[in-house]
């Protein structure tokens, strides 16, 4: 089964979009469309059940995530870092995404 399935779960004023399948640049557009329909709501994006998560999807998703707070759940370390590179905090790491040579030499 190819593609992406977006399962919407509502509870106590928040909406969780649980993503299942393959997330790539094209299917990330579907997620952005779903997010745009949820303006004014607290939203959680759950990546836990993805089979495949292409890096190209991060660039597409961040265009919609910079303007509004969305909680990200179930990300691998690599994808947490990718979101931080695009300026989207994942809430799981206090270390900045970028480092300078000074950081390395002073450690």
C-alpha positions in Angstrom: 0.0 0.0 0.0 1.6 3.2 -1.1 0.8 6.8 -0.2 -0.1 8.5 3.1 -3.1 8.1 5.3 -4.0 11.0 7.7 -6.0 9.9 10.7 -7.7 12.7 12.6 -8.2 12.3 16.3 -9.9 15.0 18.4 -9.8 15.3 22.1 -10.3 18.2 24.6 -9.9 21.0 22.1 -6.9 19.7 20.3 -6.6 17.7 17.1 -4.0 15.0 16.4 -3.1 14.2 12.9 -1.6 10.7 12.9 0.4 10.0 9.8 0.7 6.5 8.4 2.5 5.3 5.3 5.0 7.3 3.2 5.6 11.0 3.7 7.4 12.6 0.8 7.2 16.0 -0.9 3.9 15.3 -2.6 2.1 13.8 0.4 3.5 16.5 2.6 1.3 18.9 0.6 -1.7 16.9 1.7 -0.6 17.3 5.3 -0.2 21.1 4.8 -3.7 21.3 3.4 -5.1 19.4 6.4 -3.2 21.8 8.7 -4.5 24.9 7.0 -8.1 23.6 7.7 -7.3 23.6 11.4 -6.5 27.2 12.0 -7.2 28.3 15.6 -6.9 24.8 17.0 -4.1 23.2 18.9 -2.6 20.6 16.6 -0.3 17.6 17.1 1.4 16.0 14.2 2.2 12.4 15.0 4.9 10.8 12.9 5.2 7.6 14.9 3.5 5.3 12.4 5.3 6.4 9.2 6.9 3.6 7.2 9.1 6.0 5.2 9.9 9.7 5.8 11.7 11.4 3.0 13.8 14.5 3.8 12.0 16.5 1.0 8.8 16.4 3.1 10.5 18.4 5.9 11.0 21.4 3.5 7.4 21.3 2.4 6.0 21.0 5.9 8.0 23.7 7.4 6.4 26.3 5.2 3.2 25.8 7.1 4.7 25.2 10.6 6.8 28.4 11.0 3.7 30.6 11.3 1.8 28.5 13.8 2.7 26.4 16.7 2.2 22.7 16.0 3.4 20.0 18.4 5.5 17.3 16.6 5.5 13.8 18.0 7.4 10.6 17.1 10.3 12.1 15.1 13.6 10.3 14.7 16.6 12.3 15.7 17.6 13.0 12.1 14.2 14.5 11.3 14.2 16.5 14.6 17.4 18.0 13.4 16.1 18.7 9.9 13.1 20.6 11.3 15.4 22.7 13.5 17.5 23.5 10.4 14.4 25.0 8.9 13.6 27.0 12.1 10.9 24.8 13.5 11.4 23.8 17.1 10.5 20.2 18.0 10.4 20.8 21.7 12.6 17.8 22.5 16.1 19.3 22.4 17.4 22.4 24.1 20.6 22.3 22.0 20.5 24.6 18.9 20.5 23.0 15.5 23.7 24.8 14.4 27.0 24.9 16.0 30.1 27.0 15.5 33.7 26.0 15.7 34.0 28.0 18.9 31.4 25.6 20.4 33.6 22.7 19.6 36.9 24.2 20.8 35.4 25.5 24.1 33.8 22.2 25.0 
